[in-house]
Amino acid sequence: MFTLHLLLLLPLVAFSVHALGKLEPAEGKLLFGAWVDTSSIPISGGDSPGAFNDRIGFHASAFQFYQHLPLKPPVDGPPDYDVPNHNPDGSIKMSVLNDGTNAAMFLTIYPDRGLSEAVVTDSHIIALANQASAIMETTGRHLYLRLAPEMNGDWFPYGQQPEAYIAFWKRFHRLFTPIAPEVALVWSPNFRAPNGKYLYDPYWPGEEYVDWVGVSIYWKGLANKYPWIENTLAPSNYAAQLLDADGPEGSTQSLYRDYAVKYNKPLVISESAAAFHMGHRGQALGEGIGQVATVMSFWNSFIFSTAFRSKYPLVKMVFCFEMVKTEDADTTNDYRATADPATLAEFRKGLAALDEAGVVLWAGSGEAPHPVTSGSVDALTSTAGSSTVGNVAVVVPVTAVSPSAAVSAGKASEKVVIASPSAAAVVGLQTKSGGLTVSAPLLVVGVLMAGWM
């Protein structure tokens, strides 16, 4: 076996090693995906991943779909209109993922008939695990599974049952993970409201049971203006208020700091959009400030903001919600950023700026995240150690890198990634299985020893 030892000299800086999570992109990188309406529902139905890519001019990193648990046969009518995108048994119809790329699948699972073992049996969970494993093996796509989302709300049958939810999650993890270990499991509540509703803590199953933290974020109007029937501008830091308790629209608890940062978990915005209010109780609504201003005020407070991305580096994936829904006191909301031509033009400018900055890992780019199991980096992180201060030389062993593998060190503000057996170590890309990320300024002094063992 070939072993390479690097001497890393850190003058007067703290040294830290960040082991990336399962299917997590590298520092400074973002996956941008969409939940498009592939159903037959009026207005927004009939969409497809391929059509979405054509509209935005890029290959989205991931697409979101859903299944019920247990499976439920589709209905060609309300509420789901899901015959076009589900097989007769209720499983997702893989042909709807027609984007022609290697985009990841983000599969939301709704146990909407209850959480008990009598309703969701062990056999149901095992069958889903086998399905998930088969999807990854047969398509080569990465798979994220968002289980029982928005459980802290009161709009799903399984909602606001913390004890039953925790027991269900742990049972699911015990049965699912051994069969599909490379699937990333996403814990995704709704954002906590300013009035204290929709708590997080009672539903947290424990860091060992979660790969990603997620949350749903929407702009509909100021919290104290319900029912939301006027199209208005989102506050300039609206997303931060909801994610990080950074203002009156958020709660007193930061999901970002209390879960993503505390447990070192990547964070996905599982659903996000601005609602353009079209009608209320059967009556058309005025445009107010207009769709472009309404929608873009939200996105400009969010991932199109350099300040937001810098402040919240663990936000690694974002899904835009591309549907029309009637909800919230019978208000019809158009959440789509890509249907109205004028809005789409501005939205594309935001995506183009992200692309120019090299932020998004688009599908088919060759930089998609690779499966990393929770234990695959243990040996390296324990070898490298934790933080030290002062002039310190740290020897980092890297096993099974070929003799020709290059090690690149960037500017002091950049990081060095020592990659897997299949890749050379390069600056700025994610670690592969068995790799690590050095997240402090450093200087590669030299190769101490290289040889075959």
N, C-alpha and C positions, 0 to 999 in steps of 0.2 A: 504494500500500500504506500502511495506517495503522501508524504506529509510536508507541509510548508509552514515554517514559523516566521512570523513577521514581528519586528520590534517596532512598537508604536510609542512615540515620545509625545507627551502631552505637557507642554510648558505652562504651568500656572492655570490650568483649566480643569474642570471636573470631567471625569470620564464616565460615560454611561453606555450601557448596551441595551438596545430596544429590540426585543425579539418580536417579530411581526406575528400577528394572529393568523388564524386559519383563513385563507383566501383574502388576506389583507394586502392592498397595494402598498407600494413604498411611500416613505415620507414625502409629502408634497404632491402626491398623485391622487387622483380622484376617479371613481367609476361613475359615469352618468348614464342612468337608465330611465325607462318609461313604463308606465302601466297604461297601455292603449286598450281601447274598447273593441275587443274582437267578438263581442256578442252581437245579437240582432236587435238590440234595444234601439228605439227611435232616436234620432238626432246624431248621437255620437257612435252608434254601433257600426260594424262593418269595417273597422280600422284594422291595421295589421302592422307588425314590426317593420316589414319591408317598406310600407308606405310612410311610416314615421321617419325612417332613415332618409327616405327621399325628400321629405319635407325639410328636415333640419340640415341636410347636406353632410352628415357624418354617420358613422356606424355606431349606434348606441352601445354602451358597454354591457348592458344587461336589460332584460325585459321581465316584467312581473306578470304572474298568472296566479290562479287560485284553485284549490280543491276543498271539498268538504271532507270531514273525518267524523264518522265513516263516510264513504263515498255515497253520493246522492245522485240518482239519474237526472240528467239535465231536463229543463222545461223550456219549450219554445214560447215563452211568454213571461209575464211578471212573476217574481221580481227579478229573476236572473237573466232570462233570454239567452240561456247558455248552451243551446244545442250546437251552434257553430263551433264552439271552442272546447267542448267536452265529448268524450266517448259515451256510448250508451250506459256504461257502468258509472259514469261520473268522473273518471280520471281525465286529466288534461290531454287534449288532442295535440300531439307534438307537431302536427303539420301546421298549426297556427304560428309556430316560431319559424317564419319563412324569410328571415332576414338575410340568409345566405352568408352569415359570418359565424365567428366562434363566440358570439355574445353569451354571457352567463344567463342562467335562468334563476329567477328569484320567485320561489313558490310559497305563496301564503296559504296556510292551512287553517280552516275554520271548523273547530269542533262544535258546531252550532246546534247540536242536539244534547249537549251536556258533556261533563268532564268525568263522570264516574266510570269505573271499570265495566259496569253493566252496559253502558252505552258505547264507549270507546274501549273495545276489548284489546288485550295484548295482541291478538291476531290482526286486528286492524292496524296497529302500529307497526308490526313486523311487515305486513304487506306494503305499507307506505315506505318503509326502509328499503325493502327490496326494489320497489319502483324507483326510488331516488338513486340507489346504487346503479340500477340499469340505465337510467338516464345519463349519468356521468360516463359510464363505460361505453355506451353505444353512440353517444353524440360527441364525446370529448369536451362537453361544456362544463363549466363549473356550476355548482348548484348551492344556492343559499335557501334555507328553509325558515320562513317567518311563522312561528307557531303561535296560534291563538292570540292574535294581536289585539291591541287596544282593550286588554282585559280589565283595565282599571275604569273603563267607561260603563255606562248603563244601557248601551244600545245593542249588545250581543247577548244571546241567552246564557253564555258562559261568563258574562261580565260581573265584576264586583263580588266574586266568590274566592277570596284570597287563599283560604286553607285548601279548598278543593283544587284551585289552580296550581298551587305549589306541589301538591301530591301528584297531580296529573303530569306536570312538567318533569318532575324527577323520574316518574315511571316511564314517560316517553323517552327521556334521555337514556335510561338504563337499557331499554329494548332497542332503540333506534341506532345509537352510536356504534355499537360493535358491528352492525351490518353495513352501515354507510358512514364510515369514520371521516371521510373527506368532505362531507356535506357540512357547511357552516350553519349553526343553529342560531337564529336571531330572536332575541327578546325585545319586543317592541310595544311599549305602552303608548297611549295617547298623551299628548303634552298635558301637564298639570295646569289646571285653570287658576286664574288669579283668586278665585273665591275659595280655594283650598280643596275643591273637588278633584277626583281622579288622582289619588295618591300613587306613588311609586313603590315605596318601601314594602308594603304588605305583599307585593307580588314578585319580589326579587327572589329567584330560586337559589342563588349562590353562584359565585364566580366560576366554579368548576363545571357548572351546567350550561354556561352561556359562552358562545364564541363572539357574537356581535351584539352591541346595544343598538336599538333602533327607536324611532319615534315618528309620529305623524304630525306634520305642521301645515296648517292652512291659514291663509288670510281671507277672512270673510267680512271683517269690520271690527271696530273696537269692542271689547268685551261688554262694555256697559251700554252698547247701542243695539242689543238684540230686541226684536228680530232684525236680522241684517238684510236690508232691502235697498240700501244706497251703495253705489260704487264709489269707494273712497281710496285715498292713498294709504298704503301701509307705512307705519313708522320706519325711519331709515335704518333702525337696528332691530326690526321686528323679530327676525329669526333668532337673534341673540337673546331677546327678551324671553321667548318661549323655551329656548334650549338651555339657557344659562341663568334664568332668574334675573335678567339684566334690565328690568324696567316694569312698568305697571301692567303690561299685558301678560307677563309671566307670573309664575308662582313664587313662593319663598324658597323653593328648592331647585337646585341646578341639576338637571339630568346629566349634563355634560361632565361636571366636576365630580358628582357623587357616584357615578357609575363608569363612564368611559375613562376618565382620568384615574379615579381611585383604583379601578381594577385593570387598568391598562388594556381596554377593549376598543377596537375600532367601532365607529358609530356610523350607522346608515340612517338617512332621512327616508324612511320607508314609503311615505306618501307625502307629497308637497305640491301645493298649487295655490293660486289666488282665484277666488270665486268672482266671476263676473255675473252679477245678479240680473237674470233675464226676465223673470216674472214672479208674481206673488199671488197665490190663491186664484190662479187663472187669469190674472190681469198682467199685461205687459208693464215692465218697469222702465223708467227713463235711464238713459246711459250714464247720467252723472258726468264724471270726469272722463268717461270713455274706457273701452276695453284695454287699449294699449297702456294707458297710464296706470290703471288698476293692476293689471298683471305684472307689468315691468317694475312697479314700485316694490312688489314682493320679491321678485327675483334679484333685483338690484340691492336688496337688503341682505342678500343670501349668498349663493355661490358665485354670483357675478361680482361680488365685492371682494377686492383683494384684502381689505382689513378683516373681513369675516373669516376668510380662509386662513389668514395668518394667525388669528386669535384662536381658531378651533381646528388645529391640525389633525385631530383624530376623526374629524368628519371625512370619511373615506368613500362614501357612496351616497348618491342622491337619486331619488325617483320622482319624476314629474307625473302627476295624475292627469291623464288625458281623457276625461269623460264629462258628460253632462248628467247631473243628478238633481232630483227634486227632494228636498229635505228641509230641516230647520223651519218649522211653521209653514210648510208648503211653499217654499221658495225654490225656483228652478235656477240652478247655478251652472254656469259653463266654466269648468276648471281648465279647459284646454289652452295651452300656450301656442299651439301650432295650427289652429283651425282658421282663425281670422288672419287674412293676409298681412294686414298692417302690424298686428301683434307678432306674427311669425317673423316678419322682417327684423324687428327689434330683438326678438329672442335669439334669432340666428346670429346677430351681431355679438350678443353675450357669449354664445357658444364659441364663436370664432375667436374671441379674445382669450377664452380659456385654452383653446387649441394653440393659439400663437404663443401662449405662455408655457405650453408643454404640460399643462395640468392634467388633462383628461387622458386616461388610457382607453382609447376607443377600441371597439371590437375589431379583431383582425390586425391590430397594430404590432403584434408579436411581443407585447409587454404585459399581456394579461396575467393576473396573479396565478400562482401555482399552489396546488394543495399543500398545506402545512398542517400537520397534525399537532395536537397540543403538546405532545412530548418530544417532538422531533428536534427542538432546539435546546432541550434541557442540558445536554452535555456541554454545548458551547457556551451557554449563558453562565453556567456554573464555573467553567474554566476561566472565562474572561473576568469574572468578578463584578463587583458593584462600583460605586463612585470612589475616586481618589482625588486628592488635590495636591498640586505641586509638580515638580519635575519628576515624572514617573515614567518608567519604561514598562510597558505591558507586553508580554509575549502571548500572542493569540495563535493557537494551533488550528490549522485548517486542513481537514482530512479529505482525501480523495479528490483534490483538485489536480488536474493534469499538469505536467511540468511546463507546458506552454501557456498555461492560464496567466492572463495579465492582471496585475493589481494596479488600479488607478486611484490616485489620491487627488482630489480637487482642491479648490481654494479652501481657506480656513473655515469658511461658512458652510462648506459642503460636507457630505458624509462619505464614508467608504462602506461599501457592501461587499461582504465576502460570500460568494454565492455557492450554489450546489455543485455536485459533480458534473452537471451538464452545462455549466456556464462559467465564464470567466468572471472575476470580481470586477465590478464596474461601479462608477459613481451614479447614485440616484435611482437605481432600479431596486425592486424589492428583493429580499432574500428568498431563495428557493428553499426547499426542504433541506434542513441541515445547515442553513446559513445563519448569519447574524448581521445586524446593522450597528455600526459605530456612529453614535449620534452626537459626538462632540468634535470640535476642531482638533485635527491631529496632523502629524507629520510621519509619513512612512520613512523610517530611517534606513532600513535595509532588510535584506533577507538574511536571517541568521543561519538558517540551515535548510537545505532542500535535498531530498534524497528518497530513495525507495526503501521501504521497510517491509 
